[in-house]
Amino acid sequence: QVQLVESGGGLVQPGGSLRLSCAASGTFTSIGAMRWYRQAPGKERELVAAFSSGGNTNYADSVKGRFTISRDNAKNTVSLQMNSLNPEDTAVYYCNADILVLRFTYSYWGQGTQVTVSS
């Protein structure tokens, strides 16, 4: 069974940094795009950053220049380095990946990790 497990959330002061990590485990053929989403209270889930299997990255305008997505294909992990955090970044952050299992590609989600930016 394929799982995505996130780690690294927590409480940080405005201007601080956090690093989120997500590891895929289980039996699968390959991983396509890997992404980070977030959902703040009362708001819809939004795409924060994505890293394609071809090496392309894209970011939400609100995090450009502050967040960096990276992935390690050998370890089946994706990370999100978040700098210059502000209270508007407070949300539950979710890892998402397109994973090929046998002949089919499925979209998997992690359980979410809370990020709170507050003084």
Sine and cosine of phi, psi and omega as CSV:
sin_phi,cos_phi,sin_psi,cos_psi,sin_omega,cos_omega
0.00,0.00,0.74,-0.67,-0.04,-1.00
-1.00,0.10,0.68,-0.73,0.04,-1.00
-0.69,-0.72,0.52,-0.85,0.18,-0.98
-0.90,-0.44,0.81,-0.58,-0.04,-1.00
-0.84,-0.54,0.85,-0.53,-0.02,-1.00
-0.99,-0.12,0.38,-0.93,0.09,-1.00
-0.43,-0.90,0.32,-0.95,0.15,-0.99
0.95,-0.31,-0.03,1.00,0.02,-1.00
-0.96,0.28,0.08,-1.00,0.03,-1.00
0.37,-0.93,-0.26,-0.97,0.00,-1.00
-0.98,-0.21,0.75,-0.66,0.00,-1.00
-0.62,-0.78,0.50,-0.87,0.02,-1.00
-0.98,0.18,0.42,-0.91,0.07,-1.00
-0.81,0.58,0.67,-0.74,-0.06,-1.00
1.00,0.01,-0.16,0.99,-0.03,-1.00
-0.99,0.11,-0.09,-1.00,-0.06,-1.00
-0.75,-0.66,0.47,-0.88,0.13,-0.99
-0.59,-0.81,0.44,-0.90,0.08,-1.00
-0.81,-0.58,0.85,-0.53,0.06,-1.00
-0.99,-0.17,0.58,-0.81,0.07,-1.00
-0.76,-0.65,0.46,-0.89,0.00,-1.00
-0.61,-0.79,0.79,-0.62,-0.02,-1.00
-0.86,-0.50,0.73,-0.69,0.07,-1.00
-1.00,-0.06,0.69,-0.72,0.03,-1.00
-0.69,-0.72,0.29,-0.96,-0.02,-1.00
0.91,-0.40,-0.25,-0.97,-0.04,-1.00
-0.96,-0.29,0.87,-0.49,0.01,-1.00
-0.40,-0.92,0.21,-0.98,-0.05,-1.00
-1.00,0.03,-0.75,0.66,-0.02,-1.00
-0.31,-0.95,0.24,-0.97,0.04,-1.00
-0.90,-0.44,0.76,-0.65,0.07,-1.00
-1.00,0.02,-0.79,-0.61,0.00,-1.00
-0.92,0.40,0.56,-0.83,0.10,-1.00
-0.82,-0.57,0.64,-0.77,-0.15,-0.99
-0.64,-0.77,0.34,-0.94,0.20,-0.98
-0.86,-0.50,0.76,-0.65,0.11,-0.99
-0.89,-0.45,0.25,-0.97,0.15,-0.99
-0.58,-0.82,0.43,-0.90,0.04,-1.00
-0.66,-0.76,0.90,-0.44,0.06,-1.00
-1.00,0.00,0.38,-0.92,0.00,-1.00
-0.82,0.57,0.77,-0.64,0.05,-1.00
0.97,0.22,0.07,1.00,-0.02,-1.00
-0.86,-0.51,0.31,-0.95,0.04,-1.00
-0.98,0.22,0.40,-0.92,0.07,-1.00
-0.92,0.39,0.69,-0.72,-0.03,-1.00
-0.79,-0.62,0.52,-0.85,0.05,-1.00
-0.97,0.25,0.79,-0.62,0.00,-1.00
-0.99,-0.13,-0.77,0.64,-0.05,-1.00
-0.39,-0.92,0.48,-0.88,0.00,-1.00
-0.66,-0.76,0.51,-0.86,0.02,-1.00
-0.73,-0.69,0.93,-0.36,-0.06,-1.00
-0.97,0.23,0.24,-0.97,0.04,-1.00
-0.92,0.39,-0.36,0.93,0.02,-1.00
-1.00,0.05,-0.03,1.00,0.07,-1.00
0.99,-0.17,0.05,1.00,0.02,-1.00
-1.00,0.10,0.58,-0.82,0.04,-1.00
-0.83,-0.56,0.48,-0.87,0.15,-0.99
-0.54,-0.84,0.43,-0.90,-0.13,-0.99
-0.72,-0.69,0.46,-0.89,0.20,-0.98
-0.92,0.40,0.55,-0.83,-0.02,-1.00
-0.84,0.54,-0.55,0.84,-0.09,-1.00
-0.94,0.34,-0.27,0.96,-0.05,-1.00
-0.88,-0.47,-0.07,1.00,-0.02,-1.00
-0.85,0.53,0.72,-0.69,-0.01,-1.00
1.00,0.07,-0.19,0.98,-0.01,-1.00
-0.90,-0.44,-0.58,0.81,-0.03,-1.00
-0.95,-0.31,0.54,-0.84,0.07,-1.00
-0.72,-0.69,0.82,-0.58,0.06,-1.00
-0.99,-0.13,0.63,-0.78,0.04,-1.00
-0.60,-0.80,0.34,-0.94,0.04,-1.00
-0.59,-0.81,0.46,-0.89,0.05,-1.00
-0.85,-0.53,0.98,-0.21,-0.08,-1.00
-0.92,0.40,-0.49,0.87,0.00,-1.00
-0.93,0.37,-0.51,0.86,-0.02,-1.00
-0.97,-0.23,-0.03,1.00,-0.01,-1.00
0.85,0.53,0.71,0.70,-0.02,-1.00
-0.81,-0.58,0.42,-0.91,0.15,-0.99
-0.71,-0.70,0.61,-0.79,-0.03,-1.00
-0.79,-0.62,0.36,-0.93,0.06,-1.00
-0.72,-0.70,0.94,-0.33,0.09,-1.00
-1.00,0.03,0.85,-0.52,-0.06,-1.00
-0.89,-0.45,0.88,-0.47,0.00,-1.00
-0.89,-0.45,0.27,-0.96,0.03,-1.00
0.76,0.65,0.75,0.66,-0.05,-1.00
-0.93,0.36,0.57,-0.82,0.06,-1.00
-0.75,-0.66,0.25,-0.97,-0.08,-1.00
-0.84,0.55,-0.45,0.89,0.01,-1.00
-0.94,0.35,-0.21,0.98,0.05,-1.00
-1.00,0.08,-0.09,1.00,0.02,-1.00
-0.90,0.44,0.82,-0.57,-0.05,-1.00
-0.04,-1.00,0.15,-0.99,0.23,-0.97
-1.00,0.01,0.79,-0.61,-0.04,-1.00
-0.98,-0.22,0.74,-0.67,-0.05,-1.00
-0.87,-0.50,0.67,-0.74,0.14,-0.99
-1.00,-0.01,0.61,-0.79,0.01,-1.00
-0.65,-0.76,0.63,-0.78,0.00,-1.00
-0.54,-0.84,0.55,-0.83,0.12,-0.99
-1.00,-0.07,0.91,-0.41,-0.14,-0.99
-0.86,-0.52,0.78,-0.62,0.02,-1.00
-1.00,0.07,0.88,-0.48,0.05,-1.00
-0.87,-0.49,0.91,-0.42,-0.12,-0.99
0.84,0.55,-0.93,-0.38,-0.07,-1.00
-0.96,-0.28,0.06,1.00,-0.11,-0.99
-0.84,-0.55,0.57,-0.82,0.06,-1.00
-0.98,-0.21,0.78,-0.62,0.00,-1.00
-0.87,-0.49,0.45,-0.89,0.08,-1.00
-0.99,-0.15,0.87,-0.49,-0.01,-1.00
-0.94,-0.33,0.50,-0.86,0.00,-1.00
-0.81,-0.59,0.57,-0.82,0.17,-0.99
-0.99,0.17,0.05,-1.00,-0.07,-1.00
-0.99,0.14,-0.21,0.98,0.01,-1.00
1.00,-0.09,0.55,-0.84,0.06,-1.00
-0.68,-0.73,0.72,-0.69,-0.08,-1.00
-0.99,0.17,0.74,-0.67,0.15,-0.99
-0.87,-0.50,0.84,-0.53,0.01,-1.00
-0.84,-0.54,0.83,-0.55,0.02,-1.00
-0.93,-0.36,0.93,-0.36,-0.09,-1.00
-0.36,-0.93,0.52,-0.86,0.07,-1.00
-1.00,-0.06,0.00,0.00,0.00,0.00
